[in-house]
Amino acid sequence: MSETLGMNVTRTNEPLPEGVKLPIYMDNHATTPLDPRVLEAMMPYLTGIFGNAASRNHSFGWDAESGVEKAREQIAKLIGASAKEIIFTSGATESNNLAIKGIAEMYRERGNHIITQVTEHKAVLDTCKKLEKNGYRVTYLPVQADGLIDLEDLKRAMDKETILVSIMYANNEIGVVQPIKEIGELCHANNVLFHTDAVQAVGKIPVNVIADNIDVLSLSGHKLYGPKGVGALYVRRRNPRVQITEQINGGGHERGMRSGTLNVPGIVGLGAACELCMNEMATEAAREIELRDYMRAKFEKALDYVHVNGNMDHHLPGNLNMSFVYVEGESLLMGINDIAVSSGSACTSATLEPSYVLKALGLGDDVAHSSIRFGLGRFNTRAEVDYVSDKLIDVVQKLRELSPLYEMVKEGIDLTKIEWAAH
Ligand SMILES: *Cc1c(COP(=O)(O)O)cnc(C)c1O
């Protein structure tokens, strides 16, 4: 690897194209920047309107409360819910915990079985693992090679002990959108509650809790150009009326489901962010799809041995996850260090683990490591897409010139038939 490290692939002397400033942010599934219009809506609540929304005796409290109630309406409207069905939380990690643990606890008498899937976010997976320790039974459905679950698998997994299905709306790594409406239908037909982690979908594609048969839904502010540290949980109030056991005890805020003084500026920001997403969804989605497809086409034209991960017909507008086979993942990332993207390596620990999501699709460790997630968002421009794709193509080509594996493949040697020397 030392030879690739020394290679001058990261710095060029060419002037930057018009409108491109480095570093470029293209990691909008990890978090999104705060939209300046959202900040503007929040500002009064960070200064003059500082009241506690639970203070009932004076206008400071009432003003804060009215900001909160407006946000509740804005959020509800975006997902086809009613304002009373929105519970504020500190983010989607908490929303997922509250939904899954809260339902597991409330419906324990009815059954102890929960169904989820292997490509969920850790906030769902780790919550389910915790419940397993506490005597619940959890089924982790596999996904197909394109990232979608098989509805037949879901049908088979349900039994009379099943109380909850938790399947994410859209995946944060590969952008795949699950058949949510059909999953919800199956759940309702079997008298099972349906929770969805819709963090990546809400505000990006149409989500409607009624049409989609969703009972409980998690969303997060900082994934839709709102502030960090605020999120919401939708909890259905009729057909069926869902009950959840609170996980944080205190003053009985949020109809007893989530105590704690409300983060008023954050909540106002989340509401404003939802309204902007709703107003701009159609045009923004079309713009991102166009950029994404353009980027993919550039890669496929310039490079061989690249492939797309995840079903592209059921996909988030701004997501493109591609494997650049026969390059070493770490060198690839180092070569594009002025671009913020995510790789197929989950660098949560010191060791470089391949992404469990990509592995669930059947990708080998080396292919997973050579994968890049491009997360396009509201503020990415075509000039940036051009810069990123040109740079990546250049780096991949240079790394492959040094790759003995790539050389062998080009010469027609079947790598699977080679017996490598002892490790
Ligand atoms: C980011 C994310 C979360 C966690 O949300 P926070 O608000 O950061 O806690 C959960 N699920 C998915 C799919 C995400 O992308």
The ligand as a Tripos MOL2 file, in Angstrom:
@<TRIPOS>MOLECULE
LIG
   15    15     1     0     0
SMALL
NO_CHARGES

@<TRIPOS>ATOM
      1 C1        -29.4640    8.8140   11.0110 C.3       1 LIG1
      2 C2        -30.3740    7.6630   11.1370 C.ar      1 LIG1
      3 C3        -30.8980    7.2770   12.3870 C.ar      1 LIG1
      4 C4        -30.5010    7.9660   13.6740 C.3       1 LIG1
      5 O1        -31.0640    9.2360   13.7570 O.3       1 LIG1
      6 P1        -30.5440   10.2870   14.8540 P.3       1 LIG1
      7 O2        -31.5460   11.3740   14.7960 O.co2     1 LIG1
      8 O3        -29.1880   10.7090   14.3860 O.co2     1 LIG1
      9 O4        -30.5000    9.5980   16.1610 O.co2     1 LIG1
     10 C5        -31.7670    6.2180   12.4170 C.ar      1 LIG1
     11 N1        -32.1210    5.5610   11.3110 N.ar      1 LIG1
     12 C6        -31.6450    5.8940   10.0990 C.ar      1 LIG1
     13 C7        -32.0900    5.1340    8.9060 C.3       1 LIG1
     14 C8        -30.7540    6.9450    9.9700 C.ar      1 LIG1
     15 O5        -30.2790    7.2540    8.7670 O.3       1 LIG1
@<TRIPOS>BOND
     1     1     2 1
     2     2     3 ar
     3     2    14 ar
     4     3     4 1
     5     3    10 ar
     6     4     5 1
     7     5     6 1
     8     6     7 2
     9     6     8 1
    10     6     9 1
    11    10    11 ar
    12    11    12 ar
    13    12    13 1
    14    12    14 ar
    15    14    15 1
@<TRIPOS>SUBSTRUCTURE
     1 LIG1         1 GROUP 0 **** ****
